[in-house]
Amino acid sequence: MEKLPQLGVLVISHGSPDKEWVASVDSAVLEAAAELPAGLLMETSFLEIVEGRLIQDGIDRLESQGVTDLIVIPLFVSSGSTHVDEIAYAFGVKNTPEKETDLERFRLCARVLFGDPIDDDPVIAEMIWDKIKTLSADPAHEVLLLVGHGSKHDGFLQRWERGISSLSKRVQEVSGIAYSDYALLNPDNVRRKVIYWQERRGCDVMIAPLFLSAGYFTKSAIPSRLSGLRYRYSGEALLPHHLLSRWISRQILNIMRLKL
């Protein structure tokens, strides 16, 4: 008799030497698993740094359990990330990467069902507002500035801009604040945007970082660019939050419904 397909899920994030960063991703995936069919095989892997839990490690563990159909969830905030591009290439989803990469093709036999990064998902807009709403005092005179990493590479930068621009508008719709905008660390326009909204538009500026987990960018890179300026800043990354787990589970369920 023909063997039935075995489904597995591999959630991939960047990785960090910070154990709390890794733990926050693991916790989100574990919470997402509770909303998925019982017995679904899942692994969380990292692009780099986390020894024993790199992407090939996750593939090997799932295939050793008989997985023949592999749902891959790129847990990155933007399709403008060069990492999403190189991971898709390494899985054979695309023939060539848009930017040169050292990442080689992965060793696997399973059929790959490749998901999408966060970009402008409505669930994420709700989550961002939930994390920053305590900073709001006078919505009619406030602007939310969503700050992301961005990119120096043509094509990738444009995808970053499309996603974060749309996401900032979604947060505005959810929140009811007067204005929304975005800024990127690459190219660096964070300080200029804050000054514009304060001096030209007379707004109080609230800043929300668009990063998966807290670290250098949320704690140092963004504040260092705003020395001497007035602004409200939560410093809270996307994780931890139950809505990010919901985003993960919904991505998996949508792929199961549409592609299997």
Secondary structure as GFF3:
##gff-version 3
##sequence-region A 1 260
A	DSSP	beta_strand	7	13	.	.	.	ID=ss1
A	DSSP	alpha_helix	19	33	.	.	.	ID=ss2
A	DSSP	beta_strand	41	46	.	.	.	ID=ss3
A	DSSP	alpha_helix	55	64	.	.	.	ID=ss4
A	DSSP	beta_strand	69	74	.	.	.	ID=ss5
A	DSSP	alpha_helix	82	90	.	.	.	ID=ss6
A	DSSP	beta_strand	111	114	.	.	.	ID=ss7
A	DSSP	alpha_helix	122	132	.	.	.	ID=ss8
A	DSSP	three_ten_helix	133	135	.	.	.	ID=ss9
A	DSSP	three_ten_helix	139	141	.	.	.	ID=ss10
A	DSSP	beta_strand	142	150	.	.	.	ID=ss11
A	DSSP	alpha_helix	156	175	.	.	.	ID=ss12
A	DSSP	beta_strand	179	186	.	.	.	ID=ss13
A	DSSP	alpha_helix	190	195	.	.	.	ID=ss14
A	DSSP	pi_helix	196	200	.	.	.	ID=ss15
A	DSSP	beta_strand	204	209	.	.	.	ID=ss16
A	DSSP	alpha_helix	216	216	.	.	.	ID=ss17
A	DSSP	pi_helix	217	221	.	.	.	ID=ss18
A	DSSP	alpha_helix	222	224	.	.	.	ID=ss19
A	DSSP	beta_strand	232	233	.	.	.	ID=ss20
A	DSSP	alpha_helix	242	259	.	.	.	ID=ss21
###
